Amino acid sequence: MVPKRWARRAVTRNAIKRQIYNVSERFGDRLPEAAHVVRLRTTFDRKQFISATSDHLKLAVRLELEQLFERALRTEVHA
């Protein structure tokens, strides 16, 4: 979920969602088959990420998502 309060522009929200889909595909075979929810919890500041489709924004989102999915895998292994 990418609420408007954290990513004001639709183009930013859509870019973030595309990153979620791309990263989740790479981890999909290692995660249990279930519905997974990814929820944006902090803002992507327009001052830091001027362009909604910049490589800088995509990289920041991708890195954060990879950390999230890696943590989910570690939790699943230890459960």
C-alpha positions, 0 to 999 in steps of 0.5 A, spaced: 500 500 500 502 506 498 498 512 501 498 519 498 500 522 505 507 518 504 508 519 496 503 525 494 504 524 486 501 518 482 507 517 478 511 516 484 506 511 487 506 507 481 513 507 480 514 505 488 509 499 486 512 497 480 519 496 484 514 492 489 512 487 484 519 487 481 522 485 487 517 480 490 518 476 483 525 475 485 523 473 492 517 469 490 519 462 489 523 463 496 517 465 500 511 461 502 505 462 498 500 467 501 498 474 500 504 479 502 502 486 504 508 491 503 506 498 506 509 504 505 511 507 512 515 513 511 515 519 506 519 519 500 521 527 500 520 531 494 526 535 496 530 529 496 527 525 490 526 531 485 523 526 479 518 521 481 522 516 476 529 518 477 534 512 478 535 515 485 528 513 487 528 507 484 534 504 487 532 507 494 526 503 494 529 497 491 534 497 496 529 498 502 524 492 499 530 487 498 532 488 506 524 487 507 524 481 503 531 478 506 528 479 513 521 476 511 526 470 509 530 470 515 524 470 519 520 464 515 526 460 516 527 461 524 519 460 525 
